[in-house]
Amino acid sequence: MSTDVLVVGAGPTGLLLAGDLARAGIDVTVLERRAPGISNLTRAFGVHARTLEELDARGMADALVATGSPIGALRLFGHAQVSLEHLPTRFPYVLMTPQYQTEKLLQAYAEKNGVQFEHDAAVTALTQDADGVTARCADGREFRARYLVGTDGVHSAVREALGLPFPGESVVASIMLADVRLAEPLPDGVLAVNATDAGFAMVVSFGDGWFRVMCWSRDGQRADDVPVDLDELRATVRAVHGTDFGLHDPRWLSRFHSDERQVPQYRVGRVFLAGDAAHVHSPAGGQGMNTGLQDAANLGWKLATAVHGRLPAARTEELLDSYQAERHPVGEQVLKSSGNLVRLAMASSAPRRAARAVLATVIGRIAPLRGKFSGAVSGVGIAYAAPAGSHPLAGKRAADYPLDDGRLYEALRTGAFVLIGATAPGVTCAAWAPGFEAPAPAVLVRPDGYIAAAGTPAEVLAALPAWTA
């Protein structure tokens, strides 16, 4: 083996996964088709609460928050606002910051933990056997590892090498993206978003004098390779908002189409898919990068457990299979929710637009619906299925519980399981903060911040070998 794990693709998902594996003592090599210093095409700009929690468990969240602008409410089609301030998290908002800021932190995280990078390494073929995986690159180089993860985007060479289908359809064409300066301030200083008969347009501040524009014109459908004209961008924003905010001096212009696709299998033997290589969907709700980063957080500790050989072989296979079982339904739900949002934004008939306005108002006013919507978009509401008979907390996201010497997400920064309310060898142990009304006497928290087991100390200790032996 040339390495323990090969990660193909150095976008946000691949960088987080590689950094997590290396932090766990795994030998990791990242294969990236781009040359050194060539930046990734940046489309993402929103980092949701659950992703910030995952970054907090790695000591990066506060640094990322300092680069952007928090937005405490989501506006639905210009009709109603859904507040995020009630979310039970340190981060009750969506953080607006360009993707390159996230990648910068994740790159440093990976390098600090010893990840090896191979550039100009375009993977063209894969073979796997009972012992490992071999990746062949266009220049003839070959790399061998025990496991391989494809995080190489919507046009994934890993997915194609596996021969996996990528079923779905194109949802919306000719979406325009740009980073610009503005001569006029946005109404609330940070975000302007609306959908009308003419199309939809969003303008968001990065907090450094630059603004991201994403817009679509019903009457301006063009092929992806047609350059975006600044006047076209201005006209679309003006048609939706009544003003173009004096946008000028673009540093980047792009046009793309949005697909809804999901691979049926996230795992094939010793090869896994994560991020856009596994699922791609509309940009509505800003779910793409966030879902990929949460894929990585789920898979990293499971692969590390497998490489270290900490569990019996049968249990190891169950644990690796749980990546598909837990993350595929999440990807499927994101496809549905983001697809519904973009279809509502594109509504062309008067009855559909009226229904859209009513729906937005209802969600904004009825607390249970507002909570469900904000929990889904933020990721705070994501939970995984637990075995029958488990404690009700099992599979749920762990809140940032106060501990006697800090808080949970600080304790998770070692990358290990955290056992609260009991003690056991080989596990990070902590006690509840004095006076805190604990949700259970003892709780075992996975490295990705989800609850593995809860109950009495004896019950949790009995469950411990299934996870960390």
C-alpha positions, 0 to 999 in steps of 0.5 A: 500500500502506498497509503491507507486512504486515497481521497480523490478531489481537493474541494471542501469535502475532500479536504475535511475528510482527509484532515479528519483521517490524518488527525486520527493517525491515518496515512492519507494522500489526496489526488487533485487534477488541478495544478498547484495554485489553481483555485477551485470554481467557487459557487458556495457562499452559505455555511449553515449551523450544523456545518459550523458545529462540525467545524467547531468540533475541529476548532475552525468555526470561530475563525470562519465566522470572522470572515463573513456576515451572519444572517439570522433569518431566511426570506421566503420569496419576498413574502415572509422571514423565517428566523433562525435565532431560536435554533439550539446552537452556538450558531443560530444563523447562516454565515455568508462567506465565499467558499475559498475562505472555507477551503483556506481553513480546511487546507490548513487543517489537512496540511497541519495533520500531515495529509500528502497532496499529489497535483496534476493527478487526474484519475482515469481508472480504478481497480479493487480487490480484497486487499485494496484499491489502485487508482491510475492517473492520466500521466501513468502514475498509480497509487494503491490504498486500502480504501479510496473516496471520490470527492471529485465533484459532479463530473466524478471520475471515480463514479464513472470508473465504478460504472455507477449511474447518476440518475436525475434531471436538469432543473433550471438552466442559465443561472448567472453567478457573479462577484461584484461591487455595489454603488448602493447599499442593500436594504438590510446591508447583507442580503436581498432575495426575491422571486417575481414573474420575471425570475429570481435574484439574490444579492448577498454581502461577503462582508469585505466590499464584495457581493455575490449575485445569483439570478435567473431570468425567465426570458433570458435562457442561454447555453452554459458556455454563453458568457454572462454580460454585465448588462444582462446581469443588471437587467435581471436583478433590476427586473426582480428587485426594482434596482440593480443596486449599482452593481459594477466591477465584476471580478468573476462571471459565470453561467451554469445549469442546475441538476438534481441527481443522486448516485444509488450507492455511496459505497462499492467495496472499498470505494466510497463517494461523497459530496457532489460526486454522490449527489447534486441539486439546485442551489436553493437553500445553499445545501451543496457544500454543507451536505458534502462536508457533513458527508465527510464528517460522517465517513471520516471516523468510520474509515479511521476505525476500519483502518485501525482495526478496532472492531471485529471484521463483521462489525467493521463492515456494518459500520462502513455500510452505515455511511450509505444507510445514514447519508443517502436518505439525507442526500435524497431529502436535500434533493427534494427540499431544494428542488421544491424551493427552486420550483416554487421560485420559478412558478409561472402561473398566477395560482402557483405564485399565490400558493407560494405566497400563502405557503411562505406566510404560513411557514413564517407564522406557525412555530412548528412549521417554522422549526421544521423548516429551519431545522432542515435547512440549517442541518440542526434537525438531521438525525439518523435511524437507531436500532429498535429499542435504543434510547430516544436520543440515539441517532440524534444530533448532540447539542453543545452540552455544558461540561464540568470543564468546558463544552462538548464540541471542545471535547470533540476536538480530539476526534474521539468518542466522548463519554459523558457521565461515566468513565471507561478506558480508551475513551475521552470521558467528561462529566456534566456541568454542575446544575445542568439538567442532563438529557440522560445520566450518561451519553456516548457521543460519536466523533461527528457529534451524533449520539451513539448511546444514552441511558444509565451509565451501565447501559451506555458502558454495555453499548460501548464495545459495539462502537469503540472496542 
